[in-house]
């Protein structure tokens, strides 16, 4: 689950405009922790194809759910 929280934070902040502070609060973490997740995740995505794929998968799942909600 910790990895999922990190990826969700990256996607929410980078692709959907959520504030780091808001994501940290929602996940019961400090803002510095969420900020660190984003920084490390951004770096990791550049060098780890599998990790990049997981980030893309989460983004597609969110986008698909949003389309269904919007009707």
PDB file of N, CA, C and O in Angstrom:
ATOM      1  N   UNK A   1       0.799  -1.214   0.000  1.00  0.00           N
ATOM      2  CA  UNK A   1       0.000   0.000   0.000  1.00  0.00           C
ATOM      3  C   UNK A   1       0.837   1.272   0.000  1.00  0.00           C
ATOM      4  O   UNK A   1       0.441   2.249  -0.634  1.00  0.00           O
ATOM      5  N   UNK A   2       1.966   1.301   0.676  1.00  0.00           N
ATOM      6  CA  UNK A   2       2.759   2.542   0.654  1.00  0.00           C
ATOM      7  C   UNK A   2       3.137   2.966  -0.761  1.00  0.00           C
ATOM      8  O   UNK A   2       3.114   4.158  -1.066  1.00  0.00           O
ATOM      9  N   UNK A   3       3.483   2.028  -1.627  1.00  0.00           N
ATOM     10  CA  UNK A   3       3.851   2.379  -3.002  1.00  0.00           C
ATOM     11  C   UNK A   3       2.652   2.974  -3.726  1.00  0.00           C
ATOM     12  O   UNK A   3       2.800   3.925  -4.493  1.00  0.00           O
ATOM     13  N   UNK A   4       1.478   2.427  -3.491  1.00  0.00           N
ATOM     14  CA  UNK A   4       0.264   2.941  -4.121  1.00  0.00           C
ATOM     15  C   UNK A   4      -0.002   4.382  -3.700  1.00  0.00           C
ATOM     16  O   UNK A   4      -0.395   5.210  -4.521  1.00  0.00           O
ATOM     17  N   UNK A   5       0.213   4.676  -2.429  1.00  0.00           N
ATOM     18  CA  UNK A   5       0.021   6.051  -1.948  1.00  0.00           C
ATOM     19  C   UNK A   5       0.972   7.004  -2.653  1.00  0.00           C
ATOM     20  O   UNK A   5       0.596   8.119  -3.016  1.00  0.00           O
ATOM     21  N   UNK A   6       2.196   6.559  -2.840  1.00  0.00           N
ATOM     22  CA  UNK A   6       3.187   7.414  -3.499  1.00  0.00           C
ATOM     23  C   UNK A   6       2.791   7.684  -4.941  1.00  0.00           C
ATOM     24  O   UNK A   6       2.834   8.823  -5.405  1.00  0.00           O
ATOM     25  N   UNK A   7       2.404   6.625  -5.647  1.00  0.00           N
ATOM     26  CA  UNK A   7       2.027   6.791  -7.051  1.00  0.00           C
ATOM     27  C   UNK A   7       0.771   7.636  -7.172  1.00  0.00           C
ATOM     28  O   UNK A   7       0.689   8.504  -8.041  1.00  0.00           O
ATOM     29  N   UNK A   8      -0.202   7.394  -6.315  1.00  0.00           N
ATOM     30  CA  UNK A   8      -1.427   8.196  -6.339  1.00  0.00           C
ATOM     31  C   UNK A   8      -1.103   9.673  -6.119  1.00  0.00           C
ATOM     32  O   UNK A   8      -1.672  10.537  -6.785  1.00  0.00           O
ATOM     33  N   UNK A   9      -0.209   9.961  -5.207  1.00  0.00           N
ATOM     34  CA  UNK A   9       0.190  11.349  -4.932  1.00  0.00           C
ATOM     35  C   UNK A   9       0.838  11.973  -6.153  1.00  0.00           C
ATOM     36  O   UNK A   9       0.531  13.113  -6.502  1.00  0.00           O
ATOM     37  N   UNK A  10       1.722  11.248  -6.801  1.00  0.00           N
ATOM     38  CA  UNK A  10       2.395  11.755  -8.000  1.00  0.00           C
ATOM     39  C   UNK A  10       1.371  12.094  -9.078  1.00  0.00           C
ATOM     40  O   UNK A  10       1.399  13.184  -9.650  1.00  0.00           O
ATOM     41  N   UNK A  11       0.472  11.157  -9.351  1.00  0.00           N
ATOM     42  CA  UNK A  11      -0.535  11.363 -10.395  1.00  0.00           C
ATOM     43  C   UNK A  11      -1.459  12.527 -10.040  1.00  0.00           C
ATOM     44  O   UNK A  11      -1.732  13.385 -10.880  1.00  0.00           O
ATOM     45  N   UNK A  12      -1.934  12.557  -8.806  1.00  0.00           N
ATOM     46  CA  UNK A  12      -2.878  13.601  -8.389  1.00  0.00           C
ATOM     47  C   UNK A  12      -2.270  14.995  -8.508  1.00  0.00           C
ATOM     48  O   UNK A  12      -2.928  15.927  -8.969  1.00  0.00           O
ATOM     49  N   UNK A  13      -1.025  15.134  -8.094  1.00  0.00           N
ATOM     50  CA  UNK A  13      -0.377  16.449  -8.109  1.00  0.00           C
ATOM     51  C   UNK A  13       0.060  16.840  -9.520  1.00  0.00           C
ATOM     52  O   UNK A  13      -0.228  17.946  -9.977  1.00  0.00           O
ATOM     53  N   UNK A  14       0.754  15.935 -10.207  1.00  0.00           N
ATOM     54  CA  UNK A  14       1.317  16.284 -11.506  1.00  0.00           C
ATOM     55  C   UNK A  14       0.287  16.356 -12.619  1.00  0.00           C
ATOM     56  O   UNK A  14       0.406  17.191 -13.516  1.00  0.00           O
ATOM     57  N   UNK A  15      -0.715  15.500 -12.576  1.00  0.00           N
ATOM     58  CA  UNK A  15      -1.626  15.413 -13.715  1.00  0.00           C
ATOM     59  C   UNK A  15      -3.012  15.979 -13.464  1.00  0.00           C
ATOM     60  O   UNK A  15      -3.732  16.304 -14.407  1.00  0.00           O
ATOM     61  N   UNK A  16      -3.389  16.099 -12.198  1.00  0.00           N
ATOM     62  CA  UNK A  16      -4.737  16.569 -11.900  1.00  0.00           C
ATOM     63  C   UNK A  16      -4.762  17.842 -11.065  1.00  0.00           C
ATOM     64  O   UNK A  16      -5.832  18.304 -10.671  1.00  0.00           O
ATOM     65  N   UNK A  17      -3.593  18.411 -10.792  1.00  0.00           N
ATOM     66  CA  UNK A  17      -3.525  19.721 -10.164  1.00  0.00           C
ATOM     67  C   UNK A  17      -3.819  19.773  -8.667  1.00  0.00           C
ATOM     68  O   UNK A  17      -4.046  20.850  -8.115  1.00  0.00           O
ATOM     69  N   UNK A  18      -3.816  18.614  -8.009  1.00  0.00           N
ATOM     70  CA  UNK A  18      -4.019  18.633  -6.562  1.00  0.00           C
ATOM     71  C   UNK A  18      -2.819  19.285  -5.889  1.00  0.00           C
ATOM     72  O   UNK A  18      -1.701  19.209  -6.397  1.00  0.00           O
ATOM     73  N   UNK A  19      -3.048  19.916  -4.765  1.00  0.00           N
ATOM     74  CA  UNK A  19      -1.962  20.493  -3.988  1.00  0.00           C
ATOM     75  C   UNK A  19      -1.269  19.402  -3.188  1.00  0.00           C
ATOM     76  O   UNK A  19      -1.916  18.488  -2.678  1.00  0.00           O
ATOM     77  N   UNK A  20       0.047  19.505  -3.082  1.00  0.00           N
ATOM     78  CA  UNK A  20       0.813  18.537  -2.292  1.00  0.00           C
ATOM     79  C   UNK A  20       0.268  18.510  -0.868  1.00  0.00           C
ATOM     80  O   UNK A  20       0.089  17.442  -0.283  1.00  0.00           O
ATOM     81  N   UNK A  21       0.012  19.670  -0.329  1.00  0.00           N
ATOM     82  CA  UNK A  21      -0.503  19.790   1.037  1.00  0.00           C
ATOM     83  C   UNK A  21      -1.828  19.037   1.201  1.00  0.00           C
ATOM     84  O   UNK A  21      -2.046  18.369   2.211  1.00  0.00           O
ATOM     85  N   UNK A  22      -2.698  19.149   0.214  1.00  0.00           N
ATOM     86  CA  UNK A  22      -3.993  18.469   0.270  1.00  0.00           C
ATOM     87  C   UNK A  22      -3.836  16.959   0.212  1.00  0.00           C
ATOM     88  O   UNK A  22      -4.498  16.232   0.952  1.00  0.00           O
ATOM     89  N   UNK A  23      -2.967  16.494  -0.661  1.00  0.00           N
ATOM     90  CA  UNK A  23      -2.736  15.047  -0.759  1.00  0.00           C
ATOM     91  C   UNK A  23      -2.113  14.520   0.523  1.00  0.00           C
ATOM     92  O   UNK A  23      -2.479  13.445   0.997  1.00  0.00           O
ATOM     93  N   UNK A  24      -1.187  15.259   1.076  1.00  0.00           N
ATOM     94  CA  UNK A  24      -0.553  14.831   2.334  1.00  0.00           C
ATOM     95  C   UNK A  24      -1.607  14.706   3.432  1.00  0.00           C
ATOM     96  O   UNK A  24      -1.626  13.720   4.169  1.00  0.00           O
ATOM     97  N   UNK A  25      -2.462  15.680   3.537  1.00  0.00           N
ATOM     98  CA  UNK A  25      -3.504  15.647   4.570  1.00  0.00           C
ATOM     99  C   UNK A  25      -4.452  14.472   4.348  1.00  0.00           C
ATOM    100  O   UNK A  25      -4.826  13.785   5.299  1.00  0.00           O
ATOM    101  N   UNK A  26      -4.841  14.239   3.097  1.00  0.00           N
ATOM    102  CA  UNK A  26      -5.766  13.141   2.792  1.00  0.00           C
ATOM    103  C   UNK A  26      -5.160  11.782   3.130  1.00  0.00           C
ATOM    104  O   UNK A  26      -5.879  10.846   3.481  1.00  0.00           O
ATOM    105  N   UNK A  27      -3.836  11.676   3.022  1.00  0.00           N
ATOM    106  CA  UNK A  27      -3.162  10.410   3.285  1.00  0.00           C
ATOM    107  C   UNK A  27      -2.531  10.362   4.680  1.00  0.00           C
ATOM    108  O   UNK A  27      -1.782   9.442   5.008  1.00  0.00           O
ATOM    109  N   UNK A  28      -2.851  11.373   5.489  1.00  0.00           N
ATOM    110  CA  UNK A  28      -2.351  11.458   6.858  1.00  0.00           C
ATOM    111  C   UNK A  28      -0.822  11.426   6.921  1.00  0.00           C
ATOM    112  O   UNK A  28      -0.223  10.689   7.704  1.00  0.00           O
ATOM    113  N   UNK A  29      -0.213  12.259   6.061  1.00  0.00           N
ATOM    114  CA  UNK A  29       1.240  12.386   6.012  1.00  0.00           C
ATOM    115  C   UNK A  29       1.604  13.861   6.084  1.00  0.00           C
ATOM    116  O   UNK A  29       0.767  14.733   5.851  1.00  0.00           O
ATOM    117  N   UNK A  30       2.852  14.123   6.405  1.00  0.00           N
ATOM    118  CA  UNK A  30       3.347  15.494   6.393  1.00  0.00           C
ATOM    119  C   UNK A  30       3.543  15.947   4.951  1.00  0.00           C
ATOM    120  O   UNK A  30       3.808  15.132   4.068  1.00  0.00           O
ATOM    121  N   UNK A  31       3.411  17.251   4.716  1.00  0.00           N
ATOM    122  CA  UNK A  31       3.641  17.806   3.391  1.00  0.00           C
ATOM    123  C   UNK A  31       5.028  17.501   2.861  1.00  0.00           C
ATOM    124  O   UNK A  31       5.196  17.238   1.670  1.00  0.00           O
ATOM    125  N   UNK A  32       6.019  17.533   3.729  1.00  0.00           N
ATOM    126  CA  UNK A  32       7.392  17.241   3.318  1.00  0.00           C
ATOM    127  C   UNK A  32       7.516  15.814   2.802  1.00  0.00           C
ATOM    128  O   UNK A  32       8.269  15.545   1.866  1.00  0.00           O
ATOM    129  N   UNK A  33       6.774  14.909   3.417  1.00  0.00           N
ATOM    130  CA  UNK A  33       6.809  13.507   2.988  1.00  0.00           C
ATOM    131  C   UNK A  33       6.221  13.375   1.590  1.00  0.00           C
ATOM    132  O   UNK A  33       6.813  12.728   0.726  1.00  0.00           O
ATOM    133  N   UNK A  34       5.073  13.979   1.366  1.00  0.00           N
ATOM    134  CA  UNK A  34       4.439  13.918   0.046  1.00  0.00           C
ATOM    135  C   UNK A  34       5.313  14.586  -1.011  1.00  0.00           C
ATOM    136  O   UNK A  34       5.414  14.097  -2.136  1.00  0.00           O
ATOM    137  N   UNK A  35       5.930  15.679  -0.658  1.00  0.00           N
ATOM    138  CA  UNK A  35       6.820  16.370  -1.579  1.00  0.00           C
ATOM    139  C   UNK A  35       8.002  15.483  -1.954  1.00  0.00           C
ATOM    140  O   UNK A  35       8.408  15.437  -3.115  1.00  0.00           O
ATOM    141  N   UNK A  36       8.541  14.794  -0.984  1.00  0.00           N
ATOM    142  CA  UNK A  36       9.653  13.874  -1.220  1.00  0.00           C
ATOM    143  C   UNK A  36       9.211  12.735  -2.146  1.00  0.00           C
ATOM    144  O   UNK A  36       9.957  12.343  -3.044  1.00  0.00           O
ATOM    145  N   UNK A  37       7.997  12.200  -1.931  1.00  0.00           N
ATOM    146  CA  UNK A  37       7.474  11.139  -2.796  1.00  0.00           C
ATOM    147  C   UNK A  37       7.444  11.598  -4.245  1.00  0.00           C
ATOM    148  O   UNK A  37       7.830  10.858  -5.150  1.00  0.00           O
ATOM    149  N   UNK A  38       6.983  12.829  -4.457  1.00  0.00           N
ATOM    150  CA  UNK A  38       6.880  13.357  -5.815  1.00  0.00           C
ATOM    151  C   UNK A  38       8.262  13.515  -6.434  1.00  0.00           C
ATOM    152  O   UNK A  38       8.485  13.125  -7.580  1.00  0.00           O
ATOM    153  N   UNK A  39       9.174  14.081  -5.683  1.00  0.00           N
ATOM    154  CA  UNK A  39      10.532  14.279  -6.183  1.00  0.00           C
ATOM    155  C   UNK A  39      11.187  12.955  -6.551  1.00  0.00           C
ATOM    156  O   UNK A  39      11.745  12.814  -7.639  1.00  0.00           O
ATOM    157  N   UNK A  40      11.119  12.001  -5.657  1.00  0.00           N
ATOM    158  CA  UNK A  40      11.740  10.696  -5.918  1.00  0.00           C
ATOM    159  C   UNK A  40      11.019   9.949  -7.032  1.00  0.00           C
ATOM    160  O   UNK A  40      11.651   9.290  -7.858  1.00  0.00           O
ATOM    161  N   UNK A  41       9.697  10.054  -7.050  1.00  0.00           N
ATOM    162  CA  UNK A  41       8.924   9.372  -8.086  1.00  0.00           C
ATOM    163  C   UNK A  41       9.205   9.917  -9.467  1.00  0.00           C
ATOM    164  O   UNK A  41       9.284   9.161 -10.435  1.00  0.00           O
ATOM    165  N   UNK A  42       9.357  11.231  -9.564  1.00  0.00           N
ATOM    166  CA  UNK A  42       9.674  11.860 -10.841  1.00  0.00           C
ATOM    167  C   UNK A  42      11.015  11.358 -11.358  1.00  0.00           C
ATOM    168  O   UNK A  42      11.155  11.038 -12.538  1.00  0.00           O
ATOM    169  N   UNK A  43      11.989  11.291 -10.476  1.00  0.00           N
ATOM    170  CA  UNK A  43      13.311  10.786 -10.849  1.00  0.00           C
ATOM    171  C   UNK A  43      13.234   9.314 -11.239  1.00  0.00           C
ATOM    172  O   UNK A  43      13.794   8.898 -12.253  1.00  0.00           O
ATOM    173  N   UNK A  44      12.540   8.539 -10.430  1.00  0.00           N
ATOM    174  CA  UNK A  44      12.441   7.101 -10.688  1.00  0.00           C
ATOM    175  C   UNK A  44      11.735   6.821 -12.013  1.00  0.00           C
ATOM    176  O   UNK A  44      12.125   5.909 -12.742  1.00  0.00           O
ATOM    177  N   UNK A  45      10.715   7.588 -12.323  1.00  0.00           N
ATOM    178  CA  UNK A  45       9.974   7.394 -13.574  1.00  0.00           C
ATOM    179  C   UNK A  45      10.882   7.554 -14.790  1.00  0.00           C
ATOM    180  O   UNK A  45      10.658   6.923 -15.823  1.00  0.00           O
ATOM    181  N   UNK A  46      11.896   8.388 -14.668  1.00  0.00           N
ATOM    182  CA  UNK A  46      12.805   8.628 -15.783  1.00  0.00           C
ATOM    183  C   UNK A  46      13.728   7.450 -16.055  1.00  0.00           C
ATOM    184  O   UNK A  46      14.210   7.284 -17.176  1.00  0.00           O
ATOM    185  N   UNK A  47      13.981   6.624 -15.030  1.00  0.00           N
ATOM    186  CA  UNK A  47      14.950   5.535 -15.197  1.00  0.00           C
ATOM    187  C   UNK A  47      14.351   4.138 -15.056  1.00  0.00           C
ATOM    188  O   UNK A  47      15.010   3.153 -15.390  1.00  0.00           O
ATOM    189  N   UNK A  48      13.128   4.036 -14.574  1.00  0.00           N
ATOM    190  CA  UNK A  48      12.515   2.730 -14.301  1.00  0.00           C
ATOM    191  C   UNK A  48      11.240   2.585 -15.131  1.00  0.00           C
ATOM    192  O   UNK A  48      10.199   3.156 -14.805  1.00  0.00           O
ATOM    193  N   UNK A  49      11.344   1.818 -16.200  1.00  0.00           N
ATOM    194  CA  UNK A  49      10.220   1.667 -17.118  1.00  0.00           C
ATOM    195  C   UNK A  49       9.011   1.008 -16.444  1.00  0.00           C
ATOM    196  O   UNK A  49       7.872   1.387 -16.718  1.00  0.00           O
ATOM    197  N   UNK A  50       9.240   0.049 -15.586  1.00  0.00           N
ATOM    198  CA  UNK A  50       8.139  -0.624 -14.890  1.00  0.00           C
ATOM    199  C   UNK A  50       7.383   0.359 -13.981  1.00  0.00           C
ATOM    200  O   UNK A  50       6.153   0.360 -13.937  1.00  0.00           O
ATOM    201  N   UNK A  51       8.129   1.179 -13.271  1.00  0.00           N
ATOM    202  CA  UNK A  51       7.509   2.175 -12.395  1.00  0.00           C
ATOM    203  C   UNK A  51       6.714   3.180 -13.219  1.00  0.00           C
ATOM    204  O   UNK A  51       5.595   3.545 -12.857  1.00  0.00           O
ATOM    205  N   UNK A  52       7.294   3.623 -14.326  1.00  0.00           N
ATOM    206  CA  UNK A  52       6.617   4.564 -15.220  1.00  0.00           C
ATOM    207  C   UNK A  52       5.304   3.945 -15.725  1.00  0.00           C
ATOM    208  O   UNK A  52       4.290   4.634 -15.841  1.00  0.00           O
ATOM    209  N   UNK A  53       5.332   2.672 -16.016  1.00  0.00           N
ATOM    210  CA  UNK A  53       4.127   1.981 -16.452  1.00  0.00           C
ATOM    211  C   UNK A  53       3.050   1.948 -15.381  1.00  0.00           C
ATOM    212  O   UNK A  53       1.865   2.086 -15.685  1.00  0.00           O
ATOM    213  N   UNK A  54       3.455   1.767 -14.128  1.00  0.00           N
ATOM    214  CA  UNK A  54       2.480   1.771 -13.032  1.00  0.00           C
ATOM    215  C   UNK A  54       1.849   3.147 -12.866  1.00  0.00           C
ATOM    216  O   UNK A  54       0.647   3.261 -12.626  1.00  0.00           O
ATOM    217  N   UNK A  55       2.658   4.181 -12.993  1.00  0.00           N
ATOM    218  CA  UNK A  55       2.127   5.551 -12.901  1.00  0.00           C
ATOM    219  C   UNK A  55       1.100   5.770 -14.014  1.00  0.00           C
ATOM    220  O   UNK A  55       0.020   6.305 -13.763  1.00  0.00           O
ATOM    221  N   UNK A  56       1.429   5.363 -15.232  1.00  0.00           N
ATOM    222  CA  UNK A  56       0.514   5.519 -16.364  1.00  0.00           C
ATOM    223  C   UNK A  56      -0.762   4.711 -16.149  1.00  0.00           C
ATOM    224  O   UNK A  56      -1.853   5.170 -16.485  1.00  0.00           O
ATOM    225  N   UNK A  57      -0.628   3.520 -15.593  1.00  0.00           N
ATOM    226  CA  UNK A  57      -1.791   2.665 -15.336  1.00  0.00           C
ATOM    227  C   UNK A  57      -2.762   3.319 -14.351  1.00  0.00           C
ATOM    228  O   UNK A  57      -3.975   3.296 -14.556  1.00  0.00           O
ATOM    229  N   UNK A  58      -2.220   3.898 -13.288  1.00  0.00           N
ATOM    230  CA  UNK A  58      -3.056   4.592 -12.301  1.00  0.00           C
ATOM    231  C   UNK A  58      -3.731   5.799 -12.950  1.00  0.00           C
ATOM    232  O   UNK A  58      -4.911   6.055 -12.710  1.00  0.00           O
ATOM    233  N   UNK A  59      -2.997   6.528 -13.758  1.00  0.00           N
ATOM    234  CA  UNK A  59      -3.571   7.691 -14.431  1.00  0.00           C
ATOM    235  C   UNK A  59      -4.716   7.267 -15.356  1.00  0.00           C
ATOM    236  O   UNK A  59      -5.765   7.911 -15.369  1.00  0.00           O
ATOM    237  N   UNK A  60      -4.527   6.196 -16.126  1.00  0.00           N
ATOM    238  CA  UNK A  60      -5.595   5.717 -17.010  1.00  0.00           C
ATOM    239  C   UNK A  60      -6.824   5.288 -16.217  1.00  0.00           C
ATOM    240  O   UNK A  60      -7.953   5.561 -16.625  1.00  0.00           O
ATOM    241  N   UNK A  61      -6.612   4.622 -15.092  1.00  0.00           N
ATOM    242  CA  UNK A  61      -7.735   4.175 -14.264  1.00  0.00           C
ATOM    243  C   UNK A  61      -8.529   5.367 -13.736  1.00  0.00           C
ATOM    244  O   UNK A  61      -9.759   5.340 -13.731  1.00  0.00           O
ATOM    245  N   UNK A  62      -7.838   6.400 -13.298  1.00  0.00           N
ATOM    246  CA  UNK A  62      -8.508   7.599 -12.801  1.00  0.00           C
ATOM    247  C   UNK A  62      -9.262   8.288 -13.930  1.00  0.00           C
ATOM    248  O   UNK A  62     -10.412   8.691 -13.762  1.00  0.00           O
ATOM    249  N   UNK A  63      -8.608   8.421 -15.084  1.00  0.00           N
ATOM    250  CA  UNK A  63      -9.250   9.078 -16.229  1.00  0.00           C
ATOM    251  C   UNK A  63     -10.487   8.309 -16.665  1.00  0.00           C
ATOM    252  O   UNK A  63     -11.507   8.912 -16.999  1.00  0.00           O
ATOM    253  N   UNK A  64     -10.405   7.004 -16.665  1.00  0.00           N
ATOM    254  CA  UNK A  64     -11.551   6.173 -17.050  1.00  0.00           C
ATOM    255  C   UNK A  64     -12.710   6.333 -16.065  1.00  0.00           C
ATOM    256  O   UNK A  64     -13.869   6.433 -16.469  1.00  0.00           O
ATOM    257  N   UNK A  65     -12.392   6.356 -14.787  1.00  0.00           N
ATOM    258  CA  UNK A  65     -13.435   6.535 -13.756  1.00  0.00           C
ATOM    259  C   UNK A  65     -14.073   7.912 -13.878  1.00  0.00           C
ATOM    260  O   UNK A  65     -15.282   8.053 -13.694  1.00  0.00           O
ATOM    261  N   UNK A  66     -13.289   8.904 -14.181  1.00  0.00           N
ATOM    262  CA  UNK A  66     -13.832  10.268 -14.341  1.00  0.00           C
ATOM    263  C   UNK A  66     -14.771  10.336 -15.531  1.00  0.00           C
ATOM    264  O   UNK A  66     -15.805  11.000 -15.466  1.00  0.00           O
ATOM    265  N   UNK A  67     -14.425   9.656 -16.621  1.00  0.00           N
ATOM    266  CA  UNK A  67     -15.293   9.648 -17.815  1.00  0.00           C
ATOM    267  C   UNK A  67     -16.630   8.988 -17.490  1.00  0.00           C
ATOM    268  O   UNK A  67     -17.682   9.469 -17.912  1.00  0.00           O
ATOM    269  N   UNK A  68     -16.591   7.903 -16.751  1.00  0.00           N
ATOM    270  CA  UNK A  68     -17.829   7.221 -16.381  1.00  0.00           C
ATOM    271  C   UNK A  68     -18.698   8.111 -15.486  1.00  0.00           C
ATOM    272  O   UNK A  68     -19.921   8.133 -15.626  1.00  0.00           O
ATOM    273  N   UNK A  69     -18.068   8.834 -14.578  1.00  0.00           N
ATOM    274  CA  UNK A  69     -18.820   9.741 -13.692  1.00  0.00           C
ATOM    275  C   UNK A  69     -19.446  10.886 -14.466  1.00  0.00           C
ATOM    276  O   UNK A  69     -20.578  11.289 -14.196  1.00  0.00           O
ATOM    277  N   UNK A  70     -18.702  11.402 -15.427  1.00  0.00           N
ATOM    278  CA  UNK A  70     -19.183  12.549 -16.208  1.00  0.00           C
ATOM    279  C   UNK A  70     -20.265  12.147 -17.208  1.00  0.00           C
ATOM    280  O   UNK A  70     -20.952  12.993 -17.779  1.00  0.00           O
ATOM    281  N   UNK A  71     -20.395  10.851 -17.401  1.00  0.00           N
ATOM    282  CA  UNK A  71     -21.501  10.353 -18.198  1.00  0.00           C
ATOM    283  C   UNK A  71     -21.263  10.314 -19.634  1.00  0.00           C
ATOM    284  O   UNK A  71     -22.142   9.907 -20.395  1.00  0.00           O
TER     285      UNK A  71
END
